[in-house]
């Protein structure tokens, strides 16, 4: 069976819910709180879903350039939580308080809640800086789609019904 694997960071944006962004990061934004799932100054890889979808379509359109098995990376936004928080603050037109996800709760509940146990098993991705690169993906599809972070965060917030400030509030 032909296999094409496209790895990406944590998803955000697009429609729907169930990502780190809506369940943790933005969960308390309307009350003025940004929740970092790990150290706020550590680079972490995020994939803006609309860009990721364009990347998938690019692969589908270029199957002739791909082998029987391909493992590619999708370089999205390798940024810190402080950078995402700053983008969210721009979108909201106000400052957010920084808080942190209580990993101890997941570790304590892990033996009883399978999903928490699995999240904890992947927690190294929240505590080690990393980024994805892929010259191969660019060779196959051409320019890798990349929405600027401020716009991607603003659209992601709007998709989960967090109202952005209007232009006059942002200028103030």
N, C-alpha and C positions, 0 to 999 in steps of 0.2 A: 504494500500500500504506500502510495506517495505521501510524504509527510512534510509539511511546511510549518515550522514553529516560529511565531513572532512574539518574542518576549517584550514585556513592557513593565513600567513601574506601576505604582498604585494609580488606579483610574480616578478621574474626576471629570465633571462636565457631562454633557449629553442629558438625556432624559432618564428618569427612573431614580432609584435610590439603592442604597446598600453598599456604598463605598466608604472608605476611610474619611473622605472629604465631608460627606453629608452626615454620617453617623458619629463622627468624632470632632473633626476640625471645625465644622460650621454648626454643630449641634446647638451651641449656646450663643452664636453671633448676635442674634436679635436681642439678647440681654447684655450685649457688650463684651462677650468673652470669646477669645480664640483659644482652642484647645489643641496643644501640640501633642502628637502621639509619641514623640521621642524628644531627644535634646533639640532645642529650637535652632541651634546654630550648626547643626549637622546636615550636610548635603544628602538629599534623598531624591530618588527618581519618581516622577509623576508622569502619567500619560493622559493628556487631554483627549477624551474619547472621540470628539469629532475629528481630530488630527489622526488618531489611531485608526479610525474607520477609513479615512482616505488612504492611509498606508496599506491597509488590507486590500482595498480596491486596486491600488497600484500593483500589489503582488499578483492579484488575480488577472490583471491585464498583461502581466509579463511572465506568465508561467513558462514560456519558451526559454527564458533566461535562467530558469531554476533547475536544479538537479532533483534526483529522486528523494533525497532528504536534505532539508535546509533548516538551519537554526539561526535566526536573525534577531538582532536587538532593535527595538524602536526607541531611539533617543528622544525623549520628550522634554520635560523640564527637570533638570537636575538642580534643585534649589533647596534652600533651608526653609524651615517653618517661619523664620523671621521675614523672609522674602514674600512668602505667601500671605502672611499676616499684613505686611505693608500693602500688598495689592488689594486685600480685602478692605483695609482701612481706606484706601483711595476710592474703592467702589462705594463704600458706605458713607464716606465724607466725615468720618469720625474715628477716634482711636479705639482700640480694643484692648482689654486686659488680657494678659497672657497666662494661661493655666496649662496644666499637663495632665495627660491621661494617667489614671491610677493603675499602672501595670500590676501592682500587688493584688488587686481584686481579681484580675484574670488568672494570675498564678495560683491564688488561693482557691478559686472556683474551678480551675482546670481539671482536677480529678473527677468533678461531677458534671461538667458541661463540656462535651466533646469539641464544640466550636471554639471555646475559649482555649482549650488545650492546644488546638491546632494553631490558633493565633499566636500563642506564646511560643510555639515551636518555630515560628517564622519571625520572632521579635528581633533577631539579630539584624534584620534589614532596617530596623528603626534605631539601632544603636551603633551601626557602622556606616560611615560615609560611603556612598557608592553612586555611580552614574553608569548609564548604558551608552555605548557607542557602536556605530555600525557603518563602516565604509561600504560593506557589501550591500546593505539595504539601499543606500544611495545609488550604487552602481545599477541595481536592478530597477528601481522605480524613479530615479531622478531625484529632484529636490525633495527632501523629507518634509512633510507638512509640519508647520510649527506656528501656532497662534501665539502672539505675544502674551506673556504671563498676566499682565494687568487685565487684558481683554478676556483671556480664558477664565481667570478667577471670577471676574464680574459676571460672565455668562453662566458659569457654574453655579454661582450664588443665585442668580435669577431663576435658573432651572429648578432650584429647590425652594423657590419662593422667598428668598431673602432679598428684600427690596434694596436696590442701589440708590444712592443719592442722585438727585437730578444735577444737571450740569452747573447750575448756579450755586448749589450747595458745595459742589466740589471745588469751585473756583474760590470760594471764601476762605 
